[in-house]
Each structure stands twice: as structure tokens, then as C-alpha cells.
Amino acid sequence: MRYQLTETTECDFKRELETRKPKSWLKSVSAFANGIGGKLIFGIDDEHNIVGLNNAQEAAEAISRIIKAKITPIPQFVLSEDKKEEKAILILTVDAGRATPYYYKSDGVMEAYIRLGSESVIAPDYVLNELILKGQNQSFDALISDVRKEDYSFTLFEATYYERTLLKIEPKDYHSFGLADKQGYLTNAGRLFADQHIVYNSRVFCTRWNGLEKGSIFDDALDDKEFEGNIIYLLKNTADFIRNNSKVRFYKDAQYRVDKPDYAERAVTEAVVNALIHRDYIVPGCEVHVDMYDDRLEITSPGGMFDGKAVQERDIADIGSMRRNPVIADLFHRMKYMERRGSGLKKIMSETSKLPGYTEALKPEFYSDGTSFKIILKSANYSDKVSDKVSDKVSDKVSDKLNSKEYAFYLAILELLGEQSFVTTRIIADNTAIPESTTRRYLAKLCELELIKADGKNRGKKYYKV
């Protein structure tokens, strides 16, 4: 009989209890305690077949004894016995720990483990540092540095704070906001808000790629910028880069002009804010990456979910407020860049759903692992179906009858007809910025080639798909 669970980040199988070389399973105990918890199931082989244990009671006593001797500090765990087809198995449930890191110790060696996929691996130095801070109930941004506030300027921070709150920053506020201590030494958060670039990892790399995949920066990048320094500077310039490399199309209904941007502006702001305040600044040589393609926008930041669980395995509506950098988050809340209650991802979803012509295909996607977090926003104006349709028609019917300008005009017509049932000369001219006289000439040619059809006369003429 096969056991129904599969080996995952939160579950591990062992055929038998190894007591002479217990590291084979104790490293998973360390990893579970350092992460989101998990289960070790003894009596299951590599093919998930139930083989059982000869003496479950003896094995349970050995597991408890070995954990207490070789894992420090001792994690919270529960042992339970189960029987399948008269075969006994032991389920060791390890809780996510608060006193991280939890080390495996033996022969003078101390090693902390984390889960990476279905494996338990030694925690890299930067992860170990974050586990130490977590265990001490501290955060990177609240740590005091050896940098004095008087040696740096905070012009952008103070100006932005006044612009968004109508309140002036007083000297005492730097201490009360968690940016400096009473002796005038900056916290890491204070260093991030300084005008000068004094936190090396405080950087954002932005690229607008030509097409749907990454290529060479020199050959396939339409725009490429690197920003470094003050965290507000990074937010503003990253948002500007995305805005400058996005399009806002529009169409006219009976009474109004309706704008249709590639991305909802508030969703973009929330995504960039999320990347800057929840990222892991401890990872050496890292930065936030913004990659724009024809069909999507991807924002990738160092560090996964703070509680360790993959975001794609969770219900976005139920994710609470867990902040890796609470000092930075508090200041961004004060400046009204974000809400306090951990609703950023939900805000991205709701703002995107307000886009004209929204469908489930445009729903944002979120992905995280142990080292990174990614947000993917879909372009509301991209349609590969239109491109395929145009390519087929041009190659099959009019490859030698449409020049490049007429081809682009035809593509624009099909995009508009994908949003509404018909178009007029005025609607087309407004959306393509082509003079009406030229528009009428192009339309006449497309009708002649039977690529579109017309109904009506003069100014009341309407154009439809064939």
C-alpha cells in the first residue's frame, strides 16, 4: 500500500529510524523548525510504500531522546503513531520555531538547515543572519549602525514626507520613527532614507525587453536603467520607468473617451512598494529587478515570504501582515504609500480588476521560494491572437498589397475591434493619431481587400470584422 502524501517542503519520509547516523533525519527537524514547520514520517520507503516499523514505541523514545540531545534549542514537536494495514508508522510533527536558528550539533559542529523544495540544506550565511534576527525578535532595518546622522543629508525624505502628510520632520522624529538612536547613530532604515547611497544593496535594475523573453541587454533591450540609493528615490524612478515604457490606449463609447492603460497605476505602485519594503537587504550583491516585456511586467525582489511559506500555495485574501522591515513599512504607511494591515497583494488584485476590459486572463500572479518573491502583472493591451490573425491574413491574402504603415494600421483596427463591435473613422483617427483623410484612404483599401467590411454612408459609416 502506498502512502498518499507526497514529499514536499512540509513533509519528509524515512524508511526506518537511523540512530547511529541520525543527521539524515535531524537536519529535516532543524529545517522544519527554522521554517514553517513540517512532518517527518517514519516507516515509508522512497516509493511511498508503507513498510512499517518493528517497534514503534522504542523508536518514539529514541526520536525524542536524540532530538533533545542534538538539536539546540529544543523545538516544539509531537509524536504520534498510526497504523496502515497493521503496519505501524510514526509521524513526527515539528512546529515552526520562534527561537531561531535551530541547530544540529554533533562533534563540535553546529549547522542550521532550511528547506529548499523537498530537501533540507545548510542555511546560507545571509539566511542564517536573518534567522538570528528573527530569533531575537529584531529586524534588519531596526539595527543600529556605526553611521552618524550628522554626516548625511535627508532632503528627499523630508520633502516627500511634508508633501504627502503636510507635516514637517523634526529632529526628534528620527528617533521616534526608528531612523536613529538617541546618540545620533542611524539604524539601517535611516541609512536607506539618506540622500546618499550608503546601503550597497539598495538598488533597482529596470529593463524593457523587446519581445516576450529576456535576451542580450545590448541587442534586445529597448530601455535599461539602474537606480541606487535613497529608497524613496528608488520608488519614484522605478514607477516612472514603468510608466514611460507602458502604453495608454483609449477608445470612445457613445459619450466618453475610455482610457485603457497597460497596467493599473495603483497596482504598479503597490507592487514596487512591496518589493522595496519587504525585500531581504541582507542578501549580498542583490537588488530588485523590474523586467518589462510586450505582454507582462515582472518585479522580482530578494527574499521569499517572511514566514517561509510559498505565496502561490496560499489564499491571497487570507495573508496577514508579516513585515520583514517594520520600520520602513511604518514610514511608508505614514506617507500613505501603503496600508498598514498587510493588504498590498489584495490591493494589486483589486486595482487590476478595475481595468477596462478586465478578464481572468489579466489576473496578477505571485510566486515565491526561499530566496525571492515575484509579482507578474499582465498587459491589458497585449493580444497575441491579433498578431497571429494579422500574420495569417497578410501572408495568405495581401502580403504584396499592404506596406508597413498599412500593416500597422490594420493591426490597430483589429485591436479596436477586439474591444468593441464596430469602429468609425473618427474613433480610428483618435486612437491611431492618423489624419482622417489618410484614415479614410487606408479604410477604403482594407475594404477593397475584404479584410474589413463597411456599413452606412459618409460620416455615419461603420466598420466591422469580416
Secondary structure, DSSP 4 states (H G I P E B T S, - for coil): -B-S---BTTEEEESS--SSSTHHHHHHHHHHHHTT-EEEEESB-TT-BB---S-HHHHHHHHHHHHHHHEESPPPEEEEEEEETTEEEEEEEEPPPSSPPPEEEETTEEEEEEEETTEEEEPPHHHHHHHHHHHTT--GGGSEEEEEGGGS--HHHHHHHHHHHS-PPPTTHHHHTTSB-TTSEEEHHHHHHSSS--STT-EEEEEEESSSS---HHHHEEEEEEEES-HHHHHHHHHHHHHHT--EEEEE-SS-EEEEESS-HHHHHHHHHHHHHHS-S-STT--EEEEE-SSEEEEEEES--TTS--GGGS-GGG-----SSHHHHHHHHHTTSS-TTS-HHHHHHHHHHTSTT--GGG--EEEE-SSEEEEEEE-TT--HHHHHHHHHHIIIIITTT--HHHHHHHHHHHHHHTTSS-B-HHHHHHHHT--HHHHHHHHHHHHHTTSEEEESSGGG-EEEE-
